């Protein structure tokens, strides 16, 4: 490089390096600094999203069914059990002593009946 070009390049590269370093240092904000620098509209938007999220969670909680007993195990003793196969609705039916009944669908898998 000719001497004249080298002397022009050195201050330019030092200036670029200084600007790059300044940029890196200014981008290192702590989370609290970033929170403080949020504009009011960003803070308001975050609060609106938070409120909407809470409303959606409440709707999900309200719509969730209670514990699923599936009418399969009422309290009390079993009166009788029947097994039905070879029809379109193979099943085990449980008759409970309290008068209720539970149907458990069954399938034949590898020579073994699976019900439930």
Secondary structure, DSSP 8 states (H G I E B T S, - for coil): --HHHHHHHHHHHHHHHHHHHHHHHHT---HHHHHHTS-HHHHHHHHHHHHHHHHHHHHHHHHS-----TTS--SS-EEEEEEE-SSTT-EEEEEETTS-EEEEEEEEETTEEEE-
